[in-house]
């Protein structure tokens, strides 16, 4: 994704607007796919943690959160 945007900038500064636009669009497609996959992974992790919590009860949640620190 980042490579597409970098190459798009180079193409634009060298005067090749059509190629720059194509690379920019490709970068946007990569970004959209990345965000979609991130959402799917987040949903999978959340579902997995929810099943684990309901199976193991609060003690697993307490163990998972025991290293958290809070600032006032």
Rosetta blueprint (number, residue, H / E / L):
1 X L
2 X H
3 X H
4 X H
5 X H
6 X H
7 X H
8 X H
9 X H
10 X H
11 X H
12 X H
13 X H
14 X L
15 X L
16 X L
17 X H
18 X H
19 X H
20 X H
21 X H
22 X H
23 X H
24 X H
25 X H
26 X H
27 X H
28 X H
29 X H
30 X H
31 X H
32 X H
33 X H
34 X H
35 X H
36 X H
37 X H
38 X H
39 X H
40 X H
41 X H
42 X H
43 X H
44 X H
45 X H
46 X H
47 X H
48 X H
49 X H
50 X H
51 X H
52 X H
53 X H
54 X H
55 X H
56 X H
57 X L
58 X H
59 X H
60 X H
61 X H
62 X H
63 X H
64 X H
65 X H
66 X L
67 X L
68 X L
69 X L
70 X L
71 X L
72 X L
